[in-house]
Amino acid sequence: MRKELLFQIIVCPICYRKLSFNSKREELVCNIDNVIFPIRYGIPVLLKNKI
C-alpha cells in the first residue's frame, strides 16, 4: 500500500480524527490528544505515547 493512501485512511485510535505526518521524525501525530505514533519498519505503531 502506498504511504499517501495509508495516511488518508489511518486515524487516531483515541479520538478517530486524522493524523498528521512528521517526515523528519517518521511518526504520525495527533494534535488533538497530543499523542505520537512512531513508524517502525514502515508499519505505524498505534500505541499511545505522550508528546
PQR file with spaces between the fields and no chain letter, atoms N, CA, C, O and H, PARSE charges and radii, in Angstrom:
ATOM       1  N    MET     1       0.849   -1.180    0.000 -0.4000 1.5000
ATOM       2  CA   MET     1       0.000    0.000    0.000 -0.0000 2.0000
ATOM       3  C    MET     1       0.893    1.242    0.000  0.5500 1.7000
ATOM       4  O    MET     1       1.903    1.288    0.702 -0.5500 1.4000
ATOM       5  N    ARG     2       0.521    2.225   -0.775 -0.4000 1.5000
ATOM       6  CA   ARG     2       1.306    3.460   -0.834 -0.0000 2.0000
ATOM       7  C    ARG     2       1.110    4.277    0.431  0.5500 1.7000
ATOM       8  O    ARG     2       0.041    4.258    1.041 -0.5500 1.4000
ATOM       9  H    ARG     2      -0.299    2.188   -1.345  0.4000 1.0000
ATOM      10  N    LYS     3       2.171    5.003    0.819 -0.4000 1.5000
ATOM      11  CA   LYS     3       2.116    5.822    2.031 -0.0000 2.0000
ATOM      12  C    LYS     3       1.024    6.870    1.964  0.5500 1.7000
ATOM      13  O    LYS     3       0.330    7.102    2.955 -0.5500 1.4000
ATOM      14  H    LYS     3       3.039    5.018    0.323  0.4000 1.0000
ATOM      15  N    GLU     4       0.855    7.514    0.803 -0.4000 1.5000
ATOM      16  CA   GLU     4      -0.139    8.566    0.674 -0.0000 2.0000
ATOM      17  C    GLU     4      -1.544    8.039    0.970  0.5500 1.7000
ATOM      18  O    GLU     4      -2.331    8.692    1.656 -0.5500 1.4000
ATOM      19  H    GLU     4       1.419    7.325   -0.001  0.4000 1.0000
ATOM      20  N    LEU     5      -1.845    6.863    0.451 -0.4000 1.5000
ATOM      21  CA   LEU     5      -3.153    6.265    0.674 -0.0000 2.0000
ATOM      22  C    LEU     5      -3.314    5.864    2.137  0.5500 1.7000
ATOM      23  O    LEU     5      -4.379    6.061    2.723 -0.5500 1.4000
ATOM      24  H    LEU     5      -1.206    6.332   -0.106  0.4000 1.0000
ATOM      25  N    LEU     6      -2.273    5.309    2.719 -0.4000 1.5000
ATOM      26  CA   LEU     6      -2.312    4.906    4.126 -0.0000 2.0000
ATOM      27  C    LEU     6      -2.588    6.107    5.024  0.5500 1.7000
ATOM      28  O    LEU     6      -3.391    6.002    5.950 -0.5500 1.4000
ATOM      29  H    LEU     6      -1.408    5.148    2.243  0.4000 1.0000
ATOM      30  N    PHE     7      -1.949    7.238    4.775 -0.4000 1.5000
ATOM      31  CA   PHE     7      -2.129    8.420    5.616 -0.0000 2.0000
ATOM      32  C    PHE     7      -3.505    9.044    5.431  0.5500 1.7000
ATOM      33  O    PHE     7      -3.962    9.772    6.313 -0.5500 1.4000
ATOM      34  H    PHE     7      -1.296    7.323    4.022  0.4000 1.0000
ATOM      35  N    GLN     8      -4.173    8.787    4.326 -0.4000 1.5000
ATOM      36  CA   GLN     8      -5.542    9.268    4.130 -0.0000 2.0000
ATOM      37  C    GLN     8      -6.539    8.403    4.890  0.5500 1.7000
ATOM      38  O    GLN     8      -7.590    8.885    5.313 -0.5500 1.4000
ATOM      39  H    GLN     8      -3.802    8.196    3.609  0.4000 1.0000
ATOM      40  N    ILE     9      -6.211    7.128    5.062 -0.4000 1.5000
ATOM      41  CA   ILE     9      -7.128    6.177    5.690 -0.0000 2.0000
ATOM      42  C    ILE     9      -6.963    6.121    7.204  0.5500 1.7000
ATOM      43  O    ILE     9      -7.955    6.064    7.931 -0.5500 1.4000
ATOM      44  H    ILE     9      -5.358    6.736    4.718  0.4000 1.0000
ATOM      45  N    ILE    10      -5.751    6.137    7.678 -0.4000 1.5000
ATOM      46  CA   ILE    10      -5.470    5.885    9.097 -0.0000 2.0000
ATOM      47  C    ILE    10      -5.903    7.069    9.969  0.5500 1.7000
ATOM      48  O    ILE    10      -5.708    8.227    9.601 -0.5500 1.4000
ATOM      49  H    ILE    10      -4.945    6.183    7.087  0.4000 1.0000
ATOM      50  N    VAL    11      -6.487    6.763   11.117 -0.4000 1.5000
ATOM      51  CA   VAL    11      -6.945    7.788   12.053 -0.0000 2.0000
ATOM      52  C    VAL    11      -6.422    7.470   13.451  0.5500 1.7000
ATOM      53  O    VAL    11      -5.929    6.372   13.708 -0.5500 1.4000
ATOM      54  H    VAL    11      -6.645    5.822   11.416  0.4000 1.0000
ATOM      55  N    CYS    12      -6.535    8.432   14.334 -0.4000 1.5000
ATOM      56  CA   CYS    12      -6.119    8.259   15.721 -0.0000 2.0000
ATOM      57  C    CYS    12      -7.028    7.216   16.391  0.5500 1.7000
ATOM      58  O    CYS    12      -8.250    7.324   16.297 -0.5500 1.4000
ATOM      59  H    CYS    12      -6.935    9.324   14.125  0.4000 1.0000
ATOM      60  N    PRO    13      -6.456    6.218   17.058 -0.5600 1.5000
ATOM      61  CA   PRO    13      -7.288    5.214   17.724  0.2800 2.0000
ATOM      62  C    PRO    13      -7.982    5.730   18.982  0.5500 1.7000
ATOM      63  O    PRO    13      -8.818    5.029   19.553 -0.5500 1.4000
ATOM      64  N    ILE    14      -7.653    6.934   19.420 -0.4000 1.5000
ATOM      65  CA   ILE    14      -8.249    7.513   20.625 -0.0000 2.0000
ATOM      66  C    ILE    14      -9.443    8.391   20.272  0.5500 1.7000
ATOM      67  O    ILE    14     -10.539    8.198   20.799 -0.5500 1.4000
ATOM      68  H    ILE    14      -6.974    7.503   18.957  0.4000 1.0000
ATOM      69  N    CYS    15      -9.227    9.369   19.370 -0.4000 1.5000
ATOM      70  CA   CYS    15     -10.291   10.327   19.044 -0.0000 2.0000
ATOM      71  C    CYS    15     -10.879   10.127   17.643  0.5500 1.7000
ATOM      72  O    CYS    15     -11.870   10.771   17.301 -0.5500 1.4000
ATOM      73  H    CYS    15      -8.337    9.526   18.943  0.4000 1.0000
ATOM      74  N    TYR    16     -10.292    9.252   16.831 -0.4000 1.5000
ATOM      75  CA   TYR    16     -10.765    8.928   15.485 -0.0000 2.0000
ATOM      76  C    TYR    16     -10.693   10.106   14.517  0.5500 1.7000
ATOM      77  O    TYR    16     -11.496   10.206   13.590 -0.5500 1.4000
ATOM      78  H    TYR    16      -9.487    8.728   17.109  0.4000 1.0000
ATOM      79  N    ARG    17      -9.735   10.989   14.736 -0.4000 1.5000
ATOM      80  CA   ARG    17      -9.506   12.102   13.795 -0.0000 2.0000
ATOM      81  C    ARG    17      -8.237   11.833   13.005  0.5500 1.7000
ATOM      82  O    ARG    17      -7.440   10.963   13.356 -0.5500 1.4000
ATOM      83  H    ARG    17      -9.082   10.907   15.489  0.4000 1.0000
ATOM      84  N    LYS    18      -8.064   12.599   11.926 -0.4000 1.5000
ATOM      85  CA   LYS    18      -6.895   12.407   11.069 -0.0000 2.0000
ATOM      86  C    LYS    18      -5.599   12.703   11.806  0.5500 1.7000
ATOM      87  O    LYS    18      -5.546   13.557   12.691 -0.5500 1.4000
ATOM      88  H    LYS    18      -8.711   13.305   11.641  0.4000 1.0000
ATOM      89  N    LEU    19      -4.558   11.981   11.424 -0.4000 1.5000
ATOM      90  CA   LEU    19      -3.230   12.175   11.987 -0.0000 2.0000
ATOM      91  C    LEU    19      -2.387   12.957   10.986  0.5500 1.7000
ATOM      92  O    LEU    19      -2.563   12.822    9.775 -0.5500 1.4000
ATOM      93  H    LEU    19      -4.600   11.287   10.705  0.4000 1.0000
ATOM      94  N    SER    20      -1.474   13.770   11.498 -0.4000 1.5000
ATOM      95  CA   SER    20      -0.528   14.444   10.610 -0.0000 2.0000
ATOM      96  C    SER    20       0.776   13.660   10.620  0.5500 1.7000
ATOM      97  O    SER    20       1.082   12.966   11.589 -0.5500 1.4000
ATOM      98  H    SER    20      -1.330   13.880   12.481  0.4000 1.0000
ATOM      99  N    PHE    21       1.542   13.772    9.538 -0.4000 1.5000
ATOM     100  CA   PHE    21       2.774   13.020    9.370 -0.0000 2.0000
ATOM     101  C    PHE    21       3.969   13.933    9.574  0.5500 1.7000
ATOM     102  O    PHE    21       4.079   14.967    8.914 -0.5500 1.4000
ATOM     103  H    PHE    21       1.292   14.336    8.751  0.4000 1.0000
ATOM     104  N    ASN    22       4.861   13.566   10.478 -0.4000 1.5000
ATOM     105  CA   ASN    22       6.116   14.276   10.695 -0.0000 2.0000
ATOM     106  C    ASN    22       7.194   13.497    9.962  0.5500 1.7000
ATOM     107  O    ASN    22       7.686   12.487   10.464 -0.5500 1.4000
ATOM     108  H    ASN    22       4.772   12.726   11.015  0.4000 1.0000
ATOM     109  N    SER    23       7.562   13.966    8.773 -0.4000 1.5000
ATOM     110  CA   SER    23       8.512   13.230    7.939 -0.0000 2.0000
ATOM     111  C    SER    23       9.923   13.250    8.498  0.5500 1.7000
ATOM     112  O    SER    23      10.700   12.326    8.255 -0.5500 1.4000
ATOM     113  H    SER    23       7.162   14.787    8.365  0.4000 1.0000
ATOM     114  N    LYS    24      10.261   14.290    9.244 -0.4000 1.5000
ATOM     115  CA   LYS    24      11.608   14.384    9.818 -0.0000 2.0000
ATOM     116  C    LYS    24      11.844   13.290   10.855  0.5500 1.7000
ATOM     117  O    LYS    24      12.929   12.711   10.911 -0.5500 1.4000
ATOM     118  H    LYS    24       9.630   15.041    9.441  0.4000 1.0000
ATOM     119  N    ARG    25      10.835   13.007   11.672 -0.4000 1.5000
ATOM     120  CA   ARG    25      10.971   12.010   12.737 -0.0000 2.0000
ATOM     121  C    ARG    25      10.300   10.683   12.407  0.5500 1.7000
ATOM     122  O    ARG    25      10.333    9.749   13.208 -0.5500 1.4000
ATOM     123  H    ARG    25       9.954   13.477   11.626  0.4000 1.0000
ATOM     124  N    GLU    26       9.672   10.599   11.192 -0.4000 1.5000
ATOM     125  CA   GLU    26       8.977    9.376   10.779 -0.0000 2.0000
ATOM     126  C    GLU    26       7.955    8.932   11.821  0.5500 1.7000
ATOM     127  O    GLU    26       8.051    7.841   12.383 -0.5500 1.4000
ATOM     128  H    GLU    26       9.645   11.357   10.541  0.4000 1.0000
ATOM     129  N    GLU    27       6.973    9.802   12.068 -0.4000 1.5000
ATOM     130  CA   GLU    27       5.942    9.470   13.037 -0.0000 2.0000
ATOM     131  C    GLU    27       4.636   10.147   12.652  0.5500 1.7000
ATOM     132  O    GLU    27       4.620   11.129   11.910 -0.5500 1.4000
ATOM     133  H    GLU    27       6.895   10.689   11.612  0.4000 1.0000
ATOM     134  N    LEU    28       3.549    9.604   13.170 -0.4000 1.5000
ATOM     135  CA   LEU    28       2.230   10.186   12.996 -0.0000 2.0000
ATOM     136  C    LEU    28       1.879   10.920   14.278  0.5500 1.7000
ATOM     137  O    LEU    28       2.188   10.443   15.369 -0.5500 1.4000
ATOM     138  H    LEU    28       3.562    8.806   13.773  0.4000 1.0000
ATOM     139  N    VAL    29       1.233   12.080   14.158 -0.4000 1.5000
ATOM     140  CA   VAL    29       0.956   12.926   15.305 -0.0000 2.0000
ATOM     141  C    VAL    29      -0.533   13.253   15.360  0.5500 1.7000
ATOM     142  O    VAL    29      -1.134   13.637   14.357 -0.5500 1.4000
ATOM     143  H    VAL    29       0.981   12.467   13.271  0.4000 1.0000
ATOM     144  N    CYS    30      -1.121   13.095   16.554 -0.4000 1.5000
ATOM     145  CA   CYS    30      -2.485   13.554   16.800 -0.0000 2.0000
ATOM     146  C    CYS    30      -2.374   14.830   17.627  0.5500 1.7000
ATOM     147  O    CYS    30      -2.006   14.785   18.801 -0.5500 1.4000
ATOM     148  H    CYS    30      -0.632   12.783   17.369  0.4000 1.0000
ATOM     149  N    ASN    31      -2.691   15.959   17.016 -0.4000 1.5000
ATOM     150  CA   ASN    31      -2.588   17.244   17.703 -0.0000 2.0000
ATOM     151  C    ASN    31      -3.724   17.462   18.696  0.5500 1.7000
ATOM     152  O    ASN    31      -3.596   18.284   19.604 -0.5500 1.4000
ATOM     153  H    ASN    31      -2.990   15.995   16.062  0.4000 1.0000
ATOM     154  N    ILE    32      -4.817   16.750   18.541 -0.4000 1.5000
ATOM     155  CA   ILE    32      -5.958   16.873   19.447 -0.0000 2.0000
ATOM     156  C    ILE    32      -5.613   16.275   20.812  0.5500 1.7000
ATOM     157  O    ILE    32      -5.841   16.901   21.847 -0.5500 1.4000
ATOM     158  H    ILE    32      -4.921   16.082   17.803  0.4000 1.0000
ATOM     159  N    ASP    33      -5.061   15.057   20.803 -0.4000 1.5000
ATOM     160  CA   ASP    33      -4.754   14.340   22.043 -0.0000 2.0000
ATOM     161  C    ASP    33      -3.302   14.471   22.492  0.5500 1.7000
ATOM     162  O    ASP    33      -2.926   13.934   23.534 -0.5500 1.4000
ATOM     163  H    ASP    33      -4.876   14.549   19.961  0.4000 1.0000
ATOM     164  N    ASN    34      -2.480   15.180   21.715 -0.4000 1.5000
ATOM     165  CA   ASN    34      -1.039   15.302   21.999 -0.0000 2.0000
ATOM     166  C    ASN    34      -0.376   13.938   22.147  0.5500 1.7000
ATOM     167  O    ASN    34       0.298   13.648   23.136 -0.5500 1.4000
ATOM     168  H    ASN    34      -2.785   15.617   20.869  0.4000 1.0000
ATOM     169  N    VAL    35      -0.593   13.112   21.127 -0.4000 1.5000
ATOM     170  CA   VAL    35      -0.052   11.752   21.121 -0.0000 2.0000
ATOM     171  C    VAL    35       0.725   11.544   19.826  0.5500 1.7000
ATOM     172  O    VAL    35       0.327   12.030   18.767 -0.5500 1.4000
ATOM     173  H    VAL    35      -1.141   13.348   20.324  0.4000 1.0000
ATOM     174  N    ILE    36       1.843   10.814   19.920 -0.4000 1.5000
ATOM     175  CA   ILE    36       2.619   10.463   18.730 -0.0000 2.0000
ATOM     176  C    ILE    36       2.571    8.961   18.523  0.5500 1.7000
ATOM     177  O    ILE    36       2.480    8.187   19.476 -0.5500 1.4000
ATOM     178  H    ILE    36       2.167   10.419   20.780  0.4000 1.0000
ATOM     179  N    PHE    37       2.634    8.562   17.262 -0.4000 1.5000
ATOM     180  CA   PHE    37       2.659    7.161   16.884 -0.0000 2.0000
ATOM     181  C    PHE    37       3.854    6.951   15.962  0.5500 1.7000
ATOM     182  O    PHE    37       3.832    7.427   14.826 -0.5500 1.4000
ATOM     183  H    PHE    37       2.708    9.190   16.488  0.4000 1.0000
ATOM     184  N    PRO    38       4.892    6.257   16.412 -0.5600 1.5000
ATOM     185  CA   PRO    38       6.065    6.046   15.565  0.2800 2.0000
ATOM     186  C    PRO    38       5.770    5.082   14.420  0.5500 1.7000
ATOM     187  O    PRO    38       4.823    4.297   14.472 -0.5500 1.4000
ATOM     188  N    ILE    39       6.593    5.162   13.402 -0.4000 1.5000
ATOM     189  CA   ILE    39       6.502    4.234   12.280 -0.0000 2.0000
ATOM     190  C    ILE    39       7.767    3.396   12.306  0.5500 1.7000
ATOM     191  O    ILE    39       8.868    3.917   12.126 -0.5500 1.4000
ATOM     192  H    ILE    39       7.363    5.799   13.360  0.4000 1.0000
ATOM     193  N    ARG    40       7.611    2.103   12.528 -0.4000 1.5000
ATOM     194  CA   ARG    40       8.753    1.185   12.622 -0.0000 2.0000
ATOM     195  C    ARG    40       8.704    0.209   11.456  0.5500 1.7000
ATOM     196  O    ARG    40       7.717   -0.502   11.266 -0.5500 1.4000
ATOM     197  H    ARG    40       6.716    1.680   12.673  0.4000 1.0000
ATOM     198  N    TYR    41       9.774    0.183   10.684 -0.4000 1.5000
ATOM     199  CA   TYR    41       9.873   -0.726    9.533 -0.0000 2.0000
ATOM     200  C    TYR    41       8.692   -0.553    8.579  0.5500 1.7000
ATOM     201  O    TYR    41       8.215   -1.514    7.976 -0.5500 1.4000
ATOM     202  H    TYR    41      10.576    0.760   10.838  0.4000 1.0000
ATOM     203  N    GLY    42       8.232    0.694    8.455 -0.4000 1.5000
ATOM     204  CA   GLY    42       7.139    1.005    7.546 -0.0000 2.0000
ATOM     205  C    GLY    42       5.752    0.734    8.092  0.5500 1.7000
ATOM     206  O    GLY    42       4.765    0.893    7.373 -0.5500 1.4000
ATOM     207  H    GLY    42       8.620    1.475    8.944  0.4000 1.0000
ATOM     208  N    ILE    43       5.655    0.325    9.356 -0.4000 1.5000
ATOM     209  CA   ILE    43       4.365   -0.009    9.965 -0.0000 2.0000
ATOM     210  C    ILE    43       4.057    0.965   11.102  0.5500 1.7000
ATOM     211  O    ILE    43       4.857    1.071   12.032 -0.5500 1.4000
ATOM     212  H    ILE    43       6.456    0.196    9.940  0.4000 1.0000
ATOM     213  N    PRO    44       2.923    1.686   11.064 -0.5600 1.5000
ATOM     214  CA   PRO    44       2.563    2.585   12.160  0.2800 2.0000
ATOM     215  C    PRO    44       2.260    1.792   13.429  0.5500 1.7000
ATOM     216  O    PRO    44       1.489    0.833   13.401 -0.5500 1.4000
ATOM     217  N    VAL    45       2.867    2.194   14.530 -0.4000 1.5000
ATOM     218  CA   VAL    45       2.627    1.564   15.829 -0.0000 2.0000
ATOM     219  C    VAL    45       1.604    2.424   16.546  0.5500 1.7000
ATOM     220  O    VAL    45       1.939    3.499   17.043 -0.5500 1.4000
ATOM     221  H    VAL    45       3.493    2.973   14.553  0.4000 1.0000
ATOM     222  N    LEU    46       0.361    1.967   16.608 -0.4000 1.5000
ATOM     223  CA   LEU    46      -0.732    2.776   17.134 -0.0000 2.0000
ATOM     224  C    LEU    46      -0.966    2.525   18.610  0.5500 1.7000
ATOM     225  O    LEU    46      -2.084    2.231   19.033 -0.5500 1.4000
ATOM     226  H    LEU    46       0.088    1.094   16.204  0.4000 1.0000
ATOM     227  N    LEU    47       0.087    2.641   19.382 -0.4000 1.5000
ATOM     228  CA   LEU    47       0.027    2.568   20.837 -0.0000 2.0000
ATOM     229  C    LEU    47       0.256    3.969   21.387  0.5500 1.7000
ATOM     230  O    LEU    47       1.056    4.725   20.837 -0.5500 1.4000
ATOM     231  H    LEU    47       0.996    2.879   19.038  0.4000 1.0000
ATOM     232  N    LYS    48      -0.429    4.320   22.455 -0.4000 1.5000
ATOM     233  CA   LYS    48      -0.397    5.677   22.984 -0.0000 2.0000
ATOM     234  C    LYS    48       0.972    6.031   23.585  0.5500 1.7000
ATOM     235  O    LYS    48       1.457    5.349   24.488 -0.5500 1.4000
ATOM     236  H    LYS    48      -1.079    3.705   22.902  0.4000 1.0000
ATOM     237  N    ASN    49       1.589    7.109   23.071 -0.4000 1.5000
ATOM     238  CA   ASN    49       2.829    7.680   23.587 -0.0000 2.0000
ATOM     239  C    ASN    49       2.629    9.186   23.714  0.5500 1.7000
ATOM     240  O    ASN    49       2.325    9.845   22.720 -0.5500 1.4000
ATOM     241  H    ASN    49       1.196    7.663   22.337  0.4000 1.0000
ATOM     242  N    LYS    50       2.788    9.738   24.892 -0.4000 1.5000
ATOM     243  CA   LYS    50       2.626   11.181   25.081 -0.0000 2.0000
ATOM     244  C    LYS    50       3.767   11.939   24.412  0.5500 1.7000
ATOM     245  O    LYS    50       4.891   11.442   24.336 -0.5500 1.4000
ATOM     246  H    LYS    50       3.035    9.203   25.700  0.4000 1.0000
ATOM     247  N    ILE    51       3.471   13.144   23.928 -0.4000 1.5000
ATOM     248  CA   ILE    51       4.484   14.008   23.315 -0.0000 2.0000
ATOM     249  C    ILE    51       5.352   14.588   24.405  0.5500 1.7000
ATOM     250  O    ILE    51       6.276   15.349   24.119 -0.5500 1.4000
ATOM     251  H    ILE    51       2.558   13.547   23.989  0.4000 1.0000
